[in-house]
Amino acid sequence: MDAYLKNQFDFTGVKAALLVEQSILVILRDNKPDIPWPNTWELPGGGREGQETPLECLQREVWEELGLTLTEESIIWSKIYPSMLDKDRSAVFVVGRISQEQYREIRFGDEGQEFKLM
């Protein structure tokens, strides 16, 4: 895991491609006009709260959205990119692996309409 995932720096949020064998887990966003990109399929993750590190932000978002505890060991790649929401800040993208058992244990949260593997 890249060291910066545990560091505090200014970033807008984290998104993750969570692999389940040869598939990627995606979430259908809520269909609300007051959120960015309503009713579209996207990757788990979201915005930073307080002084979270990228890892803390990702772990919180995955817990809130999917009811899964994402471990450091499940992260296989990451990179810092320019944020799509604020051109003067960064965002973090992560690739991780979860097992079929973890996928079956998903308890979908109160954000989003559904989830599936693609």
Secondary structure, DSSP 4 states (H G I P E B T S, - for coil): --GGGGS---EEEEEEEEEETTEEEEEEPP--TTSSSTT-EE-SEEE--TT--HHHHHHHHHHHHH-----GGGEEEEEEEE-SS-TTSEEEEEEEE--HHHHHT----SSSSEEEE-
